[in-house]
Amino acid sequence: MRLTRAGEYAIRCVLYLAMHQDRTLIGRKEIAEAMDIPAQFLGKVAQQLAKAGVISIRQGSQGGYELARRPQEITLLAVIEAIDGEIFLNDCIQRPGSCDRQAICSVHNVWDTARRQLRDTLGSTTLAELAALEKCSCRGRSCDAARASNG
């Protein structure tokens, strides 16, 4: 599994929205400039995030983007899978029955365990946690202090 550029941009976008959750709508241009994302590409990524229910988009001159739910309710896994699809390491784990050697393969369980651990980690990491860490790193506080105050 490799995170695509679109997936990386999606994470940056929602992280910015989480860090500025006190504001109602944030324009595409502002997010693009602040997070080093090409504005046109951000528009495409935002459409996918909206379709998945991660963000809301309001059109028009007063429009912009906002998180569809509270940052505590949105996980890194949800953001990545909204853009890149379900995370899997190889076909035999993704599509049971596709591997002739599944019953005798010594690596099958390792792949399955690795996949579950990755999904668990991403699924338990929220935008609220990441936003707190990002804000602290911008202010020079240690990441451990941010984790302690958020967790």
Secondary structure as GFF3:
##gff-version 3
##sequence-region A 1 151
A	DSSP	alpha_helix	5	19	.	.	.	ID=ss1
A	DSSP	alpha_helix	28	35	.	.	.	ID=ss2
A	DSSP	alpha_helix	39	51	.	.	.	ID=ss3
A	DSSP	beta_strand	55	58	.	.	.	ID=ss4
A	DSSP	beta_strand	64	67	.	.	.	ID=ss5
A	DSSP	three_ten_helix	71	73	.	.	.	ID=ss6
A	DSSP	alpha_helix	76	84	.	.	.	ID=ss7
A	DSSP	alpha_helix	91	94	.	.	.	ID=ss8
A	DSSP	alpha_helix	108	123	.	.	.	ID=ss9
A	DSSP	alpha_helix	127	139	.	.	.	ID=ss10
A	DSSP	alpha_helix	143	150	.	.	.	ID=ss11
###
